[in-house]
Amino acid sequence: MKIENAKAQMRKGVLEYCILLVLDGKPLYASDIIQGLKEAKMIVVEGTLYPLLTRLKNTGFLAYRWEESTQGPPRKYYELTDSGRKFLGELEESWSELVEAVAKVRNNNI
Amino acid sequence: MKKTFTINISGTVFHIEEDAYEVLQKYLINLKNHFGSSEEGKEILTDIEARIAEIFIEKAANDQRVVSIEMVNVAIEIMGTPEDFVDDEEKEEVYQPTEEAKRKRRLYRDPDHRVIGGVCGGLGAYFNMDPVILRIIFVVLLFATSGAGFLAYIILWIAVPKAKILHSGSK
């Protein structure tokens, strides 16, 4: 197993969580979401995000509305739905559990 | 001087230079193949196209709306190619035959799909082709090479071992 592969796997696991985190509290356009994730080095190319957004929307965790744009076609602004917010809460919980568990294992040197 | 085409991306009209048009079209077809023609795939593609239109407008010099090859390359760099998505998404699902599996692939005659010696059936299984096509090729060769094709068949018949256990690929 190559390190790049392992990294990609880890990123993949938390990417959905990060998207929901970024969207928590404010509706955003795909480019805005990408900006935040790019700075955190979570994704490299924008194309990765669109399938995830569509999948999260089809699962019912996200909803979008159209907004006119001065620079081209109308934009889709995504926001969390109620079930999306609930899902995010669950993810946050399991994330902290995971971080704690890893920290414990690291410190104990089992 | 360059020839341009007029295209419509996401409701915005652009004039695109010929070389840029070819690159963009190839890229979009690639994406289409990657995401598939399901409702979801179509929606993803529409979103990506809208974003590309936006990038073009951003990058276009004043209000010309002329798309050059450089702009197409910039857009592709920002959006990424299907290979980049696979990198991020499902690398572990891509099946790669191991060295061992490659070594084990050998040519056998296929006695269950034989017409004469099973050579074409075996070749078909080896190259993953319809044996009927190979048989037609052999028959054509037979006439075209006035006998050499027949000789080749006989040599293969003698040289290639008969398969004892058929792998799951052949029914």
Chai-1 contact restraints between the chains, C-beta under 6 A:
chainA,res_idxA,chainB,res_idxB,connection_type,confidence,min_distance_angstrom,max_distance_angstrom,comment,restraint_id
A,N5,B,K91,contact,1.0,0.0,6.0,A-B,restraint_1
A,A8,B,D88,contact,1.0,0.0,6.0,A-B,restraint_2
A,A8,B,K91,contact,1.0,0.0,6.0,A-B,restraint_3
A,V45,B,G80,contact,1.0,0.0,6.0,A-B,restraint_4
A,V45,B,D84,contact,1.0,0.0,6.0,A-B,restraint_5
A,E46,B,I78,contact,1.0,0.0,6.0,A-B,restraint_6
A,E46,B,M79,contact,1.0,0.0,6.0,A-B,restraint_7
A,G47,B,M79,contact,1.0,0.0,6.0,A-B,restraint_8
A,G47,B,G80,contact,1.0,0.0,6.0,A-B,restraint_9
A,G47,B,F85,contact,1.0,0.0,6.0,A-B,restraint_10
A,T48,B,F85,contact,1.0,0.0,6.0,A-B,restraint_11
A,T48,B,D88,contact,1.0,0.0,6.0,A-B,restraint_12
A,Y50,B,I44,contact,1.0,0.0,6.0,A-B,restraint_13
A,Y50,B,D47,contact,1.0,0.0,6.0,A-B,restraint_14
A,Y50,B,I48,contact,1.0,0.0,6.0,A-B,restraint_15
A,P51,B,I44,contact,1.0,0.0,6.0,A-B,restraint_16
A,T54,B,E40,contact,1.0,0.0,6.0,A-B,restraint_17
A,T54,B,E43,contact,1.0,0.0,6.0,A-B,restraint_18
A,T54,B,I44,contact,1.0,0.0,6.0,A-B,restraint_19
A,Q71,B,E54,contact,1.0,0.0,6.0,A-B,restraint_20
A,Q71,B,I57,contact,1.0,0.0,6.0,A-B,restraint_21
A,G72,B,T12,contact,1.0,0.0,6.0,A-B,restraint_22
A,G72,B,A53,contact,1.0,0.0,6.0,A-B,restraint_23
A,G72,B,E54,contact,1.0,0.0,6.0,A-B,restraint_24
A,G72,B,I57,contact,1.0,0.0,6.0,A-B,restraint_25
A,P73,B,S10,contact,1.0,0.0,6.0,A-B,restraint_26
A,P73,B,G11,contact,1.0,0.0,6.0,A-B,restraint_27
A,P73,B,A50,contact,1.0,0.0,6.0,A-B,restraint_28
A,P73,B,A53,contact,1.0,0.0,6.0,A-B,restraint_29
